[in-house]
Amino acid sequence: MTDSDNQAQDAGNTGAQDQTTESKQPAKPAYVQAPGLTQVQKALLYAEQTKNAPPPEAVGEIAPEDALPEVKLEDLPEMMRGACARAGWPGLMPVQEKALPYMLAGRDIMVQARTGSGKTGAFLLPLLDRLKTAHTSTQALILVPTRELAQQVAADAATLFEGTGIECVAVYGGVGYGAQLEAFKRGAQIVVGTPGRVLDHLLKRSLSLAELSTLIFDEADRMLSIGFYPDMKDIQRYLPRRPIHAAMFSATFPQQVLRLAQEFLTNPGRLSLSDGQVHIADMVHAYYEVPAMGKDRCLMRIIEMEEPTSAIIFCNTKADVHYLTAVLGRFGYNADELSADLNQSRRDQVLTSVRAGHLRFLIATDVAGRGIDIPGLSHVILYSPPENPESYIHRAGRTGRAGAGGTVISLVDVMQKMELMRISRQYGIQMQARELPTEADLAAHVAQRLSLALESKWRAKDSLEQERMRRYVDVVRVMAQDDDQVLLLAMLLDGAYQKAISTPPPQPEGRKPQLPPRGDAPRGDAPRESVSRDGGRDAGRHGEGAPDSGRRRRRR
């Protein structure tokens, strides 16, 4: 294969090997040059054009072996067509056409779909056929990563289910329990919420899953990156033992999401539009316009808001690599550098750490980063602009491997933005302009992240430990009235936040829990164990009818 062939392949496939030729530009696949097509149409067109190519270059859709035919709006029951009309949908979106047959058939399914693809309708519409409106108990649980998504899904449900007798309640942390408890009392067949707050209600016995028939994971990859896996596993203990329908929607399917599916779904099919390869134009490409002065602080804001699971940060000079590594470290992030100054032994050590998931951020130059293949890399951040269009493609190609998708973020000034737009036109890439987070944006985001982390720690405490901690409530109120004392409280919160961002979130192992065969009874007879103060084992709490956290404890 010639150098120009390699270069064209690299432009069309992020899994390609790094080859460069300065004299020729990368060739664009035909479907990138076809305006007005949906992502599905583009993928199908490209699959048709490359169907005779040898693997692994061939690109097509992933579908279960016993695939079901797609449905159109006119194929749906009248009740669902009415819901679509209330939502103002003239027709079904591609992900809905493909996923609805499996959802309606009650088959466990994994669906690869990005935000804005119509996935919410794909899992809400079938509930019209599945839920019993005569019963006000919770029959469907939808787990989401953020309060904003919980609110959005609940709003969509309110529109679709208007006048049907189906009620939906959104539950999430950072707000009081009162309104959520009132909604439970009124009855809600659908609960959509973040795992942490859902678990809180289960522990308080204000929510029961005894009548649950449907479990949905929305943006599963995001929930894992935030660190919700332990809460999800605790919620699993409350699920009925009888079979329930489960589905997982995720923008990407890295290994940790596949392992999560193994733990919660039963023989799931997988539905995706791209098999093993992600075209460079199909990734998420975004840019922030930042001032030259204070660019490093802007990067810290962006990282805190974007929350990449792992990332390579590209710089053009070794000096910037050294500097950014130090800054990230001082901000509490687990980061290391890769530059030409490192000997081979040290380079291998750094790469081993990042591939093993022990290192979150790798800062590198183009030369040092050439040829790096890191599985599951979620982000590439271009702190310094690429020196040529081909360099952008090579940098972007570090993420999006093995069909996992990826995000490429560029930090640019006014002149660099013009060059980035030229690259966008050359390769058919859609660039998203994003606003630099304000201090208020950042404060709200950090507060939400801290609340999640601290609420999780609080739930892990037994009743005596919680009683001990309540002694400090009045102390906190007194300290909060003095500006100097507030700084001391801020120092404590900073320590908790640094620990949260520096510790990799727990990930699934892909093993089903060892439970007796499912029956019709809820999981109330296999309580979780916890260590008591004297070192003995106490029966924990989980399952319907189980005692609340530490309130009533019985010795084994």
C-alpha positions, -999 to +999 in steps of 0.1 A: +000+000+000+014+034-009+018+063+014-011+082-002-033+051+001-025+050+038-032+087+042-066+084+025-075+054+047-065+073+078-088+102+069-117+078+064-111+054+093-097+063+127-085+028+133-060+031+104-022+032+109-004+065+111+010+073+077+016+108+063+023+123+029+027+161+028+023+163-010-012+148-013-044+154+006-065+126+021-093+114+000-129+118+013-153+089+012-182+095-011-208+096+016-191+125+033-196+145+001-233+137-001-252+167+016-286+163+030-283+127+041-290+115+076-263+097+095-282+064+089-284+071+051-247+080+051-237+048+069-259+026+046-245+044+014-209+038+026-217+002+034-231-003-001-201+013-017-177-009+003-196-041+005-170-059-017-141-047+003-122-073+025-127-071+063-120-052+085-125-022+062-161-031+055-186-010+074-222-019+080-248-022+107-247-044+137-280-063+143-289-093+163-286-127+146-324-132+146-330-096+134-365-082+134-378-060+105-380-023+109-413-005+116-427+027+103-451+051+120-481+037+102-472+002+115-476+012+151-508+008+172-532+037+172-522+047+208-486+051+198-494+070+166-514+094+188-485+098+211-462+106+181-488+132+169-489+149+204-451+151+202-453+166+167-433+137+150-441+134+113-424+100+113-400+078+132-363+084+134-339+057+123-330+045+158-368+042+166-375+023+134-348-003+143-352-005+181-390-005+185-395-040+172-372-054+198-386-032+226-422-042+217-412-079+216-397-076+251-363-087+240-333-074+259-313-051+236-283-029+235-287+002+212-258+024+202-274+059+198-261+094+205-280+122+221-304+138+197-309+106+177-344+100+190-335+072+214-358+086+241-388+079+220-374+044+212-377+034+248-407+055+259-432+046+232-432+008+239-443+016+275-477+025+262-481-011+253-464-026+284-476-006+314-508-013+333-526+021+338-549+006+364-519+001+387-501+031+401-471+012+413-437+017+396-435-006+366-407+010+346-373+024+359-352+046+336-317+053+350-299+084+336-266+101+345-277+137+352-306+156+366-309+175+334-314+143+314-339+131+340-359+163+336-358+160+298-369+124+297-397+131+322-409+161+300-409+139+269-429+113+288-454+139+299-460+149+263-462+113+249-484+099+277-508+129+281-543+117+287-533+080+289-533+076+327-495+070+327-476+092+352-438+097+353-417+112+381-381+124+378-359+119+409-324+132+412-300+146+439-292+181+449-328+189+457-351+181+486-371+148+489-405+164+495-418+168+460-405+134+450-421+117+480-454+134+471-452+122+435-446+086+448-477+089+470-498+100+441-485+071+421-462+069+391-458+040+367-425+054+354-396+065+375-367+082+357-337+092+378-301+092+387-288+060+403-278+077+435-312+093+443-331+062+431-310+041+456-318+067+484-355+062+479-351+024+478-332+025+511-358+048+527-385+024+514-403+053+497-399+035+464-407-002+456-397-021+425-418-052+433-440-046+403-412-036+379-415-049+344-390-027+324-355-015+332-338+011+309-303+024+310-300+057+291-264+069+284-249+040+301-213+050+292-218+084+309-232+068+341-201+046+343-177+075+337-194+095+365-189+067+389-225+054+393-216+017+390-217+008+427-251+025+431-264+006+400-252-027+416-270-018+448-302-011+428-299-045+412-305-061+446-340-046+446-350-059+412-377-086+411-363-121+406-389-128+380-378-120+344-381-083+334-374-066+301-341-046+301-325-024+275-294-003+273-288+028+253-253+042+250-235+065+226-205+042+227-199+006+236-165+003+253-156-028+272-169-015+305-204-009+290-204-044+274-195-059+308-223-038+324-248-053+299-236-088+309-245-081+345-280-066+339-293-080+306-301-115+295-288-126+262-291-091+247-290-084+210-269-054+199-281-028+175-256-003+160-250+016+128-212+011+126-194-022+130-160-019+145-150+013+126-159+050+132-154+075+104-135+106+114-166+127+104-189+107+126-171+116+158-180+146+180-157+175+170-160+207+192-140+238+198-137+265+224-125+300+215-101+309+244-078+339+250-040+333+247-035+345+283-050+321+309-054+293+283-043+268+309-070+278+333-095+276+305-084+240+299-091+232+336-126+246+333-132+226+301-119+194+316-141+198+347-172+203+326-165+177+299-154+151+324-134+129+300-129+093+312-094+094+297-077+117+272-046+126+253-038+163+254-017+173+224+008+202+225+032+215+199+062+220+222+079+200+249+078+231+271+040+231+270+039+194+277+060+198+308+040+228+320+006+213+314+016+181+332+025+201+362-007+222+361-029+192+358-011+175+387-015+206+409-053+206+401-055+171+414-056+152+381-038+119+375-016+130+345+018+122+330+037+133+299+051+117+268+078+136+250+110+130+231+130+136+263+118+103+278+139+072+273+123+040+261+120+025+295+102+055+309+080+058+278+069+021+281+061+027+318+038+057+310+021+038+282+015+008+304-001+030+330-025+047+306-035+015+289-042-002+322-065+027+332-042+039+360-035+072+342-064+096+332-045+122+312-016+118+288+001+150+276+021+145+244+036+161+213+028+148+178+061+130+175+059+113+209+022+105+204+026+089+169+014+053+168-001+053+203-032+030+205-051+033+238-083+012+240-113+031+253-098+066+250-128+089+253-113+123+243-085+139+224-079+175+234-059+198+211-044+224+235-022+236+206-036+237+171-023+212+146+005+224+123-013+210+092-047+193+084-031+159+083-019+164+118-055+170+129-066+137+114-037+118+131-045+134+165-082+127+162-075+092+153-063+084+188-099+081+199-129+064+183-112+030+182-130-002+178-164+014+172-163+031+206-169+067+193-149+096+206-148+134+212-122+157+197-119+192+214-098+221+201-088+252+220-083+280+195-080+318+192-097+338+164-070+331+138-067+294+147-105+291+144-103+301+107-078+273+101-099+248+120-129+257+098-107+251+067-100+216+081-137+211+087-145+219+051-117+197+037-127+166+056-165+171+058-163+174+096-190+192+115-175+214+142-195+223+172-189+257+188-190+255+226-192+283+251-164+285+277-179+276+311-184+306+334-175+305+371-211+301+379-214+272+354-184+255+370-196+261+406-230+245+398-213+215+381-188+210+409-216+212+435-235+185+417-204+163+414-196+168+451-232+161+461-231+127+443-198+117+459-207+128+494-243+113+493-227+080+483-204+082+513-233+090+536-253+060+524-224+038+533-224+049+569-243+029+595-268+046+620-242+052+647-218+068+623-245+090+609-255+100+645-219+110+652-217+131+620-249+149+628-232+165+658-213+188+634-244+202+617-246+231+642-208+236+639-211+240+602-239+265+605-218+286+629-186+284+607-206+293+576-214+328+591-177+338+592-158+344+559-125+331+573-142+300+586-159+294+553-125+291+537-118+262+561-150+245+550-140+251+514-107+234+521-125+203+533-147+202+502-117+207+480-101+176+495-132+156+489-134+168+453-098+161+446-102+126+458-133+122+436-116+134+404-083+115+410-099+081+418-110+061+387-147+052+390-154+015+397-162-005+365-182-036+359-165-070+358-191-086+335-202-113+359-238-120+368-245-118+405-247-151+423-284-152+431-309-180+434-332-187+404-356-159+399-391-162+413-420-139+418-408-126+451-388-094+454-352-096+466-358-093+502-343-125+515-306-120+506-295-089+525-262-072+518-236-076+546-217-049+563-191-049+589-202-039+624-182-019+649-169-049+667-158-066+634-188-089+632-211-092+601-244-074+601-272-081+577-275-051+554-305-037+538-319-043+504-349-059+488-385-050+494-393-051+531-357-050+541-349-026+570-335+008+563-298+015+565-286+006+600-319+014+617-327-022+626-298-046+625-299-083+632-268-104+640-262-134+618 
